[in-house]
Every structure is written in structure tokens, then in C-alpha cells.
Amino acid sequence: MKLEIADLTQRFNATTVLDRLSLSTGEIQALVLVGPSGGGKSTLLRILAGLDVPVAGSVAFDGAALPRDEEALRRYRRTVGTVFQAYNLFPHLSALDNLLLPLVHVHGLSRQAALDRVREPLERFHLSSHAHKRPAELSGGQKQRIAILRALVVQPRRIFLDEPTSALDPEMTAEVLEMIGELKALGTQLVLVTHEMGFARRVADDVAFIGDGRVLAHGAAGFMFDHCPEPRVRGFFDRIVV
């Protein structure tokens, strides 16, 4: 994917969350957004995923501008997957039915076609034995892996992940990060917000440091973590073991 963002601005009431943010990448597979809490990372991700509309500026993936009207945004959202830190699984449905629901009701597959679609991914990511459990019967790591799988089985152009491990303990975090790493190995395009800097370093092609609503630095992962001259970025990374 190639991403072009120009002068992106977002406000909520009187608060400016994104302040003429601009970013341009080459052809990459995985973009990781890092930076301090409240800097604008999640707001940017929601706009890129088509969930929010900015007050100004433009976004284009692979030369195609992100739409702004609701009908076109609904069509766009059907082509991507989004994963949040809170799982967003339906508690009254089994893990399997959480996977089938968007395939049947949003993408128009028959139940049998949807079952055929999810069978192999459930096996690949070692989740078949949990398919008939409801979310309350799953660990946090299992719930998040089901949420990621739900985004994957719609066969999206790319998957957006917003702090997918922030609510998990270290063991469960490792499960989820391993799955995301496998997604990249399979060729899935990823845009990820995370505070897991070691993982960011391993999975990212490009890293963008977001602070005060702007891109304070951007570049290849190795450059950003080892050689970025921006003092605020260096100070941030120096405080975190990567």
C-alpha cells in the first residue's frame, strides 16, 4: 500500500486533535503509529479506517482518495477490517457466529459459504477448539484473536488495529502479537497503533511518530528506532526498552 495524507485536521468541539497532519509513504505493507497517549494516533487510525470524517485535509490509499460521504464510506468500510482494544464481540453469540455474522449480513454470503470461508483460518490460528464458546468463556487473548480473525475473514484490502494488546497481560499479549506477525507473513497489509515497541520494530516497514496532532518524524523502522535525530522521538524511545 502507498499512503498519502495532506493537511489532515480533526476537531472535537474546541479541541484540535489532528493539526494539519501530513504523511507520505512509499510502497509498504505495514505502517506502525507510535507516540505519547493523546497525541492523535487513534483518531488518525479511525479516519484511515473510514470510521470518522476529518474537518479538513485528504487521505489516499494507492492513489484512491478516501471518500467523505456516508454511503461511499460504508462501501469503503466493507473492504477493510478494523480491530479495537475492546474486542467488540457480541456476548450472546459464539465465537463462530461472531465470525459468520459480518460475512452473512454485511457481505451477503450464505451461511454454508461463510462456514467454508472461516474453517481454514480457525485451524491455521489454532482457534477451532474455541469456536463454539461464547466470549465470556474465552481468555482475553482468545477474544482478541477472534476479533482479528473476524477482520481477516472478510478478505480485506488491509486491517487497522488500534492498541490490540493494551488490555491484555504479557502472556496473552504474546499470543496476539504472534498472530499479527503471522498476518504480515501471509501478505496482509497492516496499519497498527501500539505501545509494544519491540514488536513495532519487528513488524513495521515504516514507523510514524505522532505527537500534538502531527507527524513529528517518519521513516523506516530501523532508522526511526536507531537513528532518528528528532529530540522528542529519541527521548520517547530512550525511555522504552525496544
LUMNUVO-557852 format. One line per 5 residues: number of its first residue (from 1); their letters; for each residue z, x, y of C-alpha. Coordinates in nm, 3 decimals. Each point is the difference from the previous one (the first is absolute). Example, Ala and Ser with C-alpha at 12.3 -4.5 7.8 and 13.67 -1.06 7.14 Angstrom:
<pts>
1) as) 0.780/1.230/-0.450 | -0.066/0.137/0.344 .
</pts>
This chain:
<pts>
1) mklei) 0.000/0.000/0.000 | -0.058/0.101/0.360 | 0.233/-0.148/0.261 | -0.062/-0.024/0.374 | 0.270/-0.141/0.232 .
6) adltq) -0.051/-0.012/0.376 | 0.263/-0.087/0.263 | 0.191/-0.234/-0.229 | 0.272/-0.187/0.188 | 0.255/-0.246/-0.133 .
11) rfnat) 0.279/-0.174/0.185 | 0.272/-0.239/-0.107 | 0.127/-0.185/0.306 | 0.067/0.276/0.254 | 0.022/0.281/-0.255 .
16) tvldr) -0.301/0.226/-0.054 | 0.004/0.112/-0.364 | -0.341/0.170/-0.010 | -0.111/0.168/0.321 | -0.376/0.071/0.005 .
21) lslst) 0.022/0.162/-0.342 | -0.315/0.181/-0.114 | -0.083/0.168/-0.330 | -0.318/0.125/-0.163 | -0.026/0.126/-0.359 .
26) geiqa) -0.273/0.153/-0.206 | -0.080/-0.134/-0.346 | 0.338/-0.020/-0.177 | 0.163/-0.189/-0.286 | 0.367/-0.006/0.103 .
31) lvlvg) 0.146/-0.022/0.351 | 0.377/0.028/0.039 | 0.178/-0.117/0.315 | 0.329/0.177/0.072 | 0.239/0.025/0.292 .
36) psggg) 0.331/-0.130/0.133 | 0.117/-0.356/-0.058 | -0.119/-0.234/0.272 | -0.295/0.221/0.090 | -0.263/-0.260/-0.087 .
41) kstll) -0.101/0.091/-0.358 | 0.054/-0.342/-0.157 | -0.160/-0.181/0.293 | -0.306/0.221/-0.034 | -0.015/-0.062/-0.375 .
46) rilag) 0.017/-0.377/0.047 | -0.293/0.013/0.242 | -0.203/0.218/-0.238 | 0.073/-0.247/-0.280 | -0.119/-0.293/0.213 .
51) ldvpv) 0.342/-0.163/0.021 | 0.043/0.037/0.377 | -0.250/0.004/0.287 | 0.047/0.260/0.277 | -0.007/-0.097/0.367 .
56) agsva) -0.258/0.273/0.069 | -0.197/0.275/-0.167 | -0.217/0.019/-0.309 | 0.015/0.099/-0.367 | -0.291/0.081/-0.230 .
61) fdgaa) -0.004/0.095/-0.368 | -0.316/0.174/-0.116 | -0.178/-0.107/0.319 | 0.087/-0.371/-0.038 | 0.218/-0.139/0.279 .
66) lprde) 0.313/-0.186/-0.102 | -0.045/-0.368/0.092 | 0.228/-0.176/0.245 | -0.054/-0.372/-0.070 | 0.216/-0.161/-0.266 .
71) ealrr) -0.276/-0.119/-0.233 | -0.159/0.345/-0.017 | 0.343/0.160/-0.042 | 0.070/-0.226/-0.299 | -0.320/0.121/-0.160 .
76) yrrtv) 0.095/0.360/0.076 | 0.349/-0.043/-0.148 | -0.156/-0.114/-0.326 | -0.171/0.341/-0.027 | 0.316/0.213/0.034 .
81) gtvfq) 0.346/0.016/-0.155 | 0.330/0.027/0.183 | 0.340/0.099/-0.138 | 0.328/-0.033/0.192 | 0.346/0.142/-0.059 .
86) aynlf) 0.139/-0.345/-0.087 | -0.234/-0.062/-0.300 | -0.084/-0.359/0.109 | -0.016/-0.126/-0.358 | 0.042/-0.372/-0.064 .
91) phlsa) 0.345/-0.025/-0.163 | -0.080/-0.310/-0.209 | -0.306/0.160/-0.162 | -0.021/0.262/-0.272 | -0.137/0.343/0.084 .
96) ldnll) -0.322/-0.101/-0.175 | -0.036/-0.319/0.203 | 0.065/0.197/0.320 | -0.301/0.212/-0.095 | -0.218/-0.297/-0.093 .
101) lplvh) 0.076/-0.214/0.305 | -0.220/0.180/0.258 | -0.279/0.051/-0.252 | -0.017/-0.373/-0.082 | 0.089/-0.162/0.332 .
106) vhgls) -0.145/0.249/0.250 | -0.283/0.171/-0.188 | -0.109/-0.297/-0.210 | 0.023/0.148/-0.349 | 0.072/-0.219/-0.300 .
111) rqaal) 0.340/0.058/-0.157 | -0.164/0.163/-0.302 | -0.210/0.231/0.220 | 0.314/0.090/0.197 | 0.189/0.073/-0.324 .
116) drvre) -0.285/0.225/-0.111 | 0.012/0.179/0.337 | 0.374/0.080/-0.012 | 0.040/0.091/-0.367 | -0.122/0.360/0.023 .
121) plerf) 0.188/0.089/0.322 | 0.322/-0.138/-0.148 | -0.047/0.231/-0.298 | -0.106/0.298/0.211 | 0.312/-0.016/0.217 .
126) hlssh) 0.238/-0.083/-0.288 | 0.091/-0.344/0.129 | -0.123/-0.225/-0.283 | 0.347/-0.035/-0.149 | 0.126/-0.139/0.333 .
131) ahkrp) -0.287/-0.242/0.064 | 0.189/-0.314/-0.097 | 0.318/0.084/0.191 | 0.081/-0.159/0.333 | 0.074/0.231/0.296 .
136) aelsg) 0.377/-0.046/-0.036 | -0.027/0.156/-0.348 | -0.183/0.310/0.126 | 0.136/0.317/0.153 | -0.095/0.084/0.357 .
141) gqkqr) -0.249/0.258/-0.121 | -0.158/-0.247/-0.241 | -0.030/-0.264/0.271 | -0.169/0.243/0.235 | -0.239/0.119/-0.270 .
146) iailr) -0.094/-0.364/-0.070 | -0.056/-0.048/0.374 | -0.227/0.306/0.007 | -0.183/-0.122/-0.310 | -0.050/-0.340/0.166 .
151) alvvq) -0.174/0.178/0.287 | -0.208/0.210/-0.242 | -0.133/-0.274/-0.231 | -0.188/-0.175/0.281 | -0.221/0.313/-0.005 .
156) prrif) 0.047/0.074/0.372 | -0.193/0.238/0.218 | 0.330/0.167/0.078 | 0.376/-0.057/-0.030 | 0.248/0.012/0.290 .
161) ldept) 0.360/0.086/-0.090 | 0.287/-0.034/0.247 | 0.307/0.201/-0.107 | -0.032/-0.114/-0.363 | 0.303/0.203/-0.114 .
166) saldp) 0.243/-0.049/0.287 | 0.217/-0.252/-0.189 | 0.011/0.197/-0.326 | 0.235/0.255/-0.151 | -0.138/0.348/-0.087 .
171) emtae) -0.092/-0.081/-0.362 | -0.184/-0.318/0.094 | -0.162/0.181/0.294 | -0.142/0.255/-0.244 | -0.151/-0.281/-0.214 .
176) vlemi) -0.177/-0.155/0.298 | -0.123/0.330/0.146 | -0.140/0.098/-0.339 | -0.195/-0.326/-0.010 | -0.139/0.055/0.352 .
181) gelka) -0.102/0.351/-0.101 | -0.185/-0.147/-0.301 | -0.179/-0.244/0.230 | -0.133/0.290/0.203 | -0.109/0.179/-0.316 .
186) lgtql) -0.194/-0.315/-0.094 | -0.187/0.018/0.331 | 0.186/-0.273/0.190 | -0.009/0.032/0.379 | 0.352/0.000/0.145 .
191) vlvth) 0.167/-0.036/0.339 | 0.372/0.064/-0.042 | 0.305/-0.007/0.225 | 0.282/0.202/-0.154 | 0.306/0.215/0.069 .
196) emgfa) -0.047/0.178/-0.335 | -0.135/0.320/0.151 | -0.040/0.193/-0.325 | -0.211/-0.279/-0.143 | -0.194/-0.034/0.326 .
201) rrvad) -0.091/0.365/-0.022 | -0.128/-0.039/-0.357 | -0.197/-0.324/0.037 | -0.138/0.016/0.355 | -0.341/0.125/0.100 .
206) dvafi) 0.086/-0.058/0.366 | 0.340/-0.049/0.165 | 0.044/-0.175/0.334 | 0.332/0.041/0.181 | 0.077/-0.318/0.195 .
211) gdgrv) 0.259/0.000/0.277 | 0.053/-0.204/0.316 | -0.294/-0.217/-0.097 | -0.252/0.285/-0.009 | -0.144/0.258/-0.237 .
216) lahga) 0.188/0.315/0.100 | -0.179/0.214/-0.258 | -0.254/-0.048/-0.276 | -0.166/0.222/-0.257 | -0.027/0.105/-0.361 .
221) agfmf) 0.329/-0.014/-0.190 | 0.033/0.377/-0.039 | -0.058/0.062/0.368 | 0.241/-0.273/0.110 | 0.288/0.111/-0.218 .
226) dhcpe) -0.042/0.375/0.036 | -0.179/0.079/0.325 | 0.012/-0.294/0.243 | 0.091/0.148/0.341 | 0.125/-0.326/0.156 .
231) prvrg) 0.374/0.063/0.063 | 0.114/-0.355/-0.074 | -0.189/-0.003/-0.331 | 0.132/0.341/-0.100 | 0.353/-0.108/0.082 .
236) ffdri) -0.039/-0.317/-0.206 | -0.127/0.188/-0.305 | 0.256/0.278/0.038 | 0.278/-0.256/-0.038 | -0.145/-0.133/-0.326 .
241) vv) -0.036/0.193/-0.323 | -0.363/-0.025/-0.112 .
</pts>
